[in-house]
Each structure stands twice: as C-alpha cells, then as structure tokens.
Amino acid sequence: MFQMLGRALSRIIFFKETKSYAEALTEINNAAPAILGLNMDMLERIPVSGLRDVLGSDPALLHSKLYAAGVLLKEKAEILELQEGWDESARLYMKSLVLFVDDLSALKDREDDREINSVDFVVDKLKDYELPVDLKQRLVLYFEITGRYDQAENTVFEIVEEDPGYLKEGISFYERLLLKSDSELESGRLPRNEVEESLAELQKRFED
C-alpha cells in the first residue's frame, strides 16, 4: 500500500511542480480506488466514522488506509488551494486532519516522521481556521505524544475558553506532564514551573 502511495505521490508532486494541476487531480482520482478501493467522490462524501467501517476492521491495516486517505485528501486540497479554491480546499484539509489524528496510538511506534510531517503540514494550513472542539482535543493528544508540550498547552487553553467542561481533561494533561523529567519538559518548551502554574490556574477555575 505504501509503495503504491509513494509512486502516486511522486507523480502528483511532479505535476504540482510543473503546474499541471489537471493531471495531478487525475493521478489522485486514479490512486484512490487502486489504494483504498474507493473513488475520491466516496472518500470525500463518507463521514470518517463510515470510512472506518468501509476500509476494514484490522487495526493495523485500518490505520494505514486512513493515513493514505488523509494524504490523498491533503494533496487534492493543496491543488485546489493553488487554483484559488480555498473554501473547498479547507474542507478537504479538515477531513484529512481528522483522518490523520484518528488513531494516535500508532504514532508512538512510528518508524519515521512522514505521518507527523503530514499532520504538521495540515495544521499549519488551518492555523487561521476555527477548528471544532473535538478536533482540538485530538490535537492536544497529538502534540503531547509528539513532545510539543507548548503547543498542547496553547490548545488546552483554547478549548477551556470554549468549553469549560474540558477543565478536568486539561488538569489531567498537566498532571501527566508533571510525571516527566525536567529535560523532557524543557525539550517540549514547557518548563516545570510553567506546568505547575498552568495546573494551578486550571484547578482554581475548576474549583470556582
């Protein structure tokens, strides 16, 4: 599957670089059924929950298929963006991000950074776009797993402002961080004293 995706991506990237956008979209449309057994129209229309059922029940294979689906959506979104179709591209970027963070447990055993690079690319694309709270909650876990504790913290406070019911989960996040070493926290750009201060602030809000 990854070999097929890699070959398709090489052609898609070539077409993007040469501004052959119609050919790039054709390559994406051909890759989807070959890799996933779904055409792009179905991939775009079926909700993520439905895609899990359609793509199979094997956890290891399902994660790979969801990632491949996310990559194809990301590539199409980028091409549409290059053609000044931001509204449609934003929708596809959003769905690709949901697919990328659907199974975060697999990131713990990653062998390379390709999945992280894909998530980071889409997160950056959507940085000025208001994300749903449930997706932000997944991003907190994503940033925590990948050691970006400062980004996780920023997202925690965004969620708390929108949904005070998230306070308990936010407190749990900081309690987990306190179990880490000082060097780990420093590497994640969130030193222990800042963790303690933020934890105290959320605890106070929770008690109030």
N, C-alpha and C positions, 0 to 999 in steps of 0.2 A: 504493500500500500504506500509506504513512504517513498519507495523508489519511483512509483508511478506519479506520486505527488511532486517529487523532486524534478522529474523530467518535465512535467507540465509547468511547474513554476519557472524553470529555466526558459521555456518558450514564452511564457507570459511576461517575464521580466524583459526579455529581448524586445517583444512587441511594445511594451510600455516605453522602453528607452528610445525606440525608433518612432514613437508616437503613432504606432499602428493600432489604434485602440479597438477598431472593429475586429481585427484579427485576434487581439488579446481576449476580447469578450467571447469570440468563437472558441478559443482554446479553453476558456473556463467552462463554457457550456458543454464542450466535449469531455472535459475531465470529470465533471460531476457524476454522470452515470457510470463512467468507467471505474471510478474510485469508490463511489458510495452506493451505486445502484439507484440514484435519484437524480432527476434533472434539476437544473437551477431554479426553475419555477417552483417545484415542490419544496426545494430546500429553503427558498425564501418565504413560502406561504405556511409551511407546517410549523406550529409552535415548538419551542425547544423540548417541552415535555413529550410532545408527539414524536419528535425526532429520535428521542431515546428509544421509544418503542419500535420505530421503523428500522433503526440502524442495528438493532440486536441487543441481546441480553448479556453477552460475555463482557464482563467489566473491563478487561484489558483491551479487547478489540473495540469496545464502545468508546473508550477514551480516545483511541487513535482516530476513529471515524469522526467523532465530534471535533477533534482538533483539525482534521482535514477539511471538514465542512466549514469551520471557522476561517481557515486560511483562504478557501475559495471565495467566501463572502467578503473577506477583507480585501482580496485582490480586486474583486468586482467593485467594491466601494471606492477603492483608490482610483480606479479607471473612471468611474462616474464623477468623482471629485475633480479629476484632471480635465474632464469635459464640462466642468462648472455645474454639475448636478448635485449640489451639496445636500439638499433635503433628502433625496433618495440615498445618497451615499451614507449620510448619518444614520439612517435606519439600518442599513446593512452593517455598518461599523458596530452599531449597538448589538445587533444579533450575534455578530462574530465574537464580540467580547463576552456575551452571555455563554456562548459555547466554549470559549477558551477557559473560563473560570468555573465551568460546571463541575469538574472533578478535580479539586485542588490537591487531593491526597497524592495523585500521581506525580505532582511537581516535586515532592520530597525525594523521589527516586530518579529524578531526571538525569540523563547521561550527558546532555548538552544544553545550551541556552536557547535553542530555537523557539521553544514554546514561550519562554519568558520574553524573548525579543518580540514575538508576535503580540503578546498581551501589552507590553510596554508601548509598542507602536500604536495600537488602537486606543489605549488610554490617553496617549498624547493627542491623538486626533480628536478625541471627545472632551478635551480638557475644558473647553468653553461651553460644553453642552450639559444640561442638567440631567444627571443620571437618576434612575429610580432608586429608592432607598434600599430595596432588596439587593440590587446590583452593587451598591456601595458597600453593603455588608459583606458581600463576597470579596470585594476588593480589599477590605480590611484584612481578611484572612490571607488573601493573596500576598499583600505587602508584608504581612507578618511571616509567612512561610519563606518568602524570598529575602527576608532580612532588611527590608526598608521600613524600619520602625517609625521613622519620622513621617513618612507618607501615610502609614497606617494610622498614626495619631491624628493627622490632619483630617483624614476621612472619618475617624471616630467622632470628632467634634462636629463635623458637618452633619452626620447622622443624628447626633444628640439634639442639635438645634432643630432639626425637622421632626424628630420622633423621640421625645423624652423616654418612651418605653424602652429605648435601647440602652439606657444608663447601666443596667445590670450587666449587659454584654460588654459594654465599654469598660466597666470596672474589672471584669474578668480578664479582659485584654491586658490591662496594666498589671494585674496580679500575675499573669503568665510571664510578663516581661521581667518582673522582679526576681524570677527564678533563674534568669540568665546572668552570665558573668558580666562584669564591667566592660570587658573588651568586646563582648558581643553587642552590648548596648551602644558603645562608642562607635562600633563599626556600622550599626544601624542608624547612626546620627541622632540618637536619643539617649543621652547620658542618664545615669540612675537618678540624679537629683530632679531631672525634669519628669521622669517617670513617676517619682514619688509625689511631686507637686500636682501633676495631672490626675493621678489617682485620688489624691485628697480632694481635689476640686469636684470630681465626679461623685465621690462618696458624699460630699456635702450636699450636692444637688439631689442625690438620691434620698438622703435623709429629710431634706426640706420638702 
